[in-house]
Amino acid sequence: MPVQSGPRRSAEIFDATLQLLAERGYERLTIEGVADRAGVNKTTIYRWWPSKPALLGAALGGAPLLRFAVPDTGSLHGDLTALVRALVDVLTEPASAALAAAALGAASQNPELAALVQTFFADRLAAELPIFRRAAARGELPDGTDPMLVIDALAGAVWVRVLLRRLPVEEDFAENLATLLCPRVGTSPAAEGPRDTDATRGRTG
């Protein structure tokens, strides 16, 4: 018999938790409110998740709105471009954007929840490591490249553009960011040859 990892209505409980987080914010999120929205007894929730951070951490860990497939396009530049586009979608779709912003704010207010969110991002990085293993096998990565640094730079640029600066995301934003982040010349279309710029004109002939 498989080990039960939560109550039978855990999906409804998690959905209610995330809905209320997005609607009310962390401070006004209560286990009683989740129980009422999910149509369960609050003692059921407390039996499995003894605190609000524990409940929210579990809900975030299984939230499909915050997850996306890891790309495999055949090149590091293509994979990073696809990652940027997926993250932009998460942060611009109304439902997932509200949830992501509320979760970030909640984590900054509560150390217990911050630790759970840290685990969420560690799991996300682990899922994306094959991108870098494949790139290394293709010779696209120099020795010592830190995948976490690349992912942090990628995600940080998107979060700042979309959530902090509130600027529109141009059609070529993902490709331009991927080109900037590729750690070695030769991993992006820009590496096919020197551009015709003032710095290159006049150097031949």
ChimeraX attribute file (.defattr): number of C-alpha atoms within 10 A of each C-alpha:
attribute: neighborCount
match mode: 1-to-1
recipient: residues
	/A:1	3
	/A:2	4
	/A:3	5
	/A:4	7
	/A:5	8
	/A:6	14
	/A:7	13
	/A:8	9
	/A:9	13
	/A:10	18
	/A:11	15
	/A:12	16
	/A:13	25
	/A:14	22
	/A:15	18
	/A:16	20
	/A:17	27
	/A:18	28
	/A:19	18
	/A:20	20
	/A:21	24
	/A:22	19
	/A:23	15
	/A:24	13
	/A:25	18
	/A:26	22
	/A:27	10
	/A:28	11
	/A:29	19
	/A:30	16
	/A:31	23
	/A:32	15
	/A:33	15
	/A:34	26
	/A:35	20
	/A:36	14
	/A:37	16
	/A:38	19
	/A:39	13
	/A:40	16
	/A:41	13
	/A:42	15
	/A:43	13
	/A:44	16
	/A:45	22
	/A:46	16
	/A:47	11
	/A:48	14
	/A:49	17
	/A:50	13
	/A:51	16
	/A:52	19
	/A:53	21
	/A:54	16
	/A:55	22
	/A:56	24
	/A:57	26
	/A:58	20
	/A:59	19
	/A:60	23
	/A:61	19
	/A:62	14
	/A:63	16
	/A:64	10
	/A:65	15
	/A:66	18
	/A:67	15
	/A:68	13
	/A:69	10
	/A:70	17
	/A:71	18
	/A:72	14
	/A:73	13
	/A:74	12
	/A:75	18
	/A:76	28
	/A:77	25
	/A:78	20
	/A:79	20
	/A:80	27
	/A:81	23
	/A:82	20
	/A:83	22
	/A:84	23
	/A:85	19
	/A:86	18
	/A:87	19
	/A:88	20
	/A:89	15
	/A:90	20
	/A:91	21
	/A:92	15
	/A:93	12
	/A:94	11
	/A:95	16
	/A:96	20
	/A:97	21
	/A:98	20
	/A:99	25
	/A:100	22
	/A:101	16
	/A:102	19
	/A:103	22
	/A:104	14
	/A:105	15
	/A:106	20
	/A:107	19
	/A:108	11
	/A:109	12
	/A:110	12
	/A:111	12
	/A:112	14
	/A:113	23
	/A:114	19
	/A:115	13
	/A:116	19
	/A:117	23
	/A:118	13
	/A:119	14
	/A:120	17
	/A:121	12
	/A:122	13
	/A:123	12
	/A:124	15
	/A:125	15
	/A:126	12
	/A:127	12
	/A:128	19
	/A:129	15
	/A:130	14
	/A:131	19
	/A:132	20
	/A:133	15
	/A:134	16
	/A:135	19
	/A:136	15
	/A:137	9
	/A:138	13
	/A:139	13
	/A:140	21
	/A:141	21
	/A:142	11
	/A:143	8
	/A:144	6
	/A:145	13
	/A:146	12
	/A:147	16
	/A:148	14
	/A:149	11
	/A:150	17
	/A:151	18
	/A:152	12
	/A:153	14
	/A:154	21
	/A:155	16
	/A:156	12
	/A:157	13
	/A:158	22
	/A:159	18
	/A:160	12
	/A:161	15
	/A:162	17
	/A:163	15
	/A:164	9
	/A:165	10
	/A:166	10
	/A:167	10
	/A:168	10
	/A:169	14
	/A:170	8
	/A:171	9
	/A:172	10
	/A:173	16
	/A:174	23
	/A:175	19
	/A:176	16
	/A:177	18
	/A:178	23
	/A:179	22
	/A:180	14
	/A:181	20
	/A:182	17
	/A:183	18
	/A:184	15
	/A:185	13
	/A:186	16
	/A:187	22
	/A:188	21
	/A:189	12
	/A:190	13
	/A:191	12
	/A:192	10
	/A:193	8
	/A:194	9
	/A:195	11
	/A:196	8
	/A:197	8
	/A:198	8
	/A:199	9
	/A:200	10
	/A:201	10
	/A:202	8
	/A:203	7
	/A:204	5
	/A:205	4
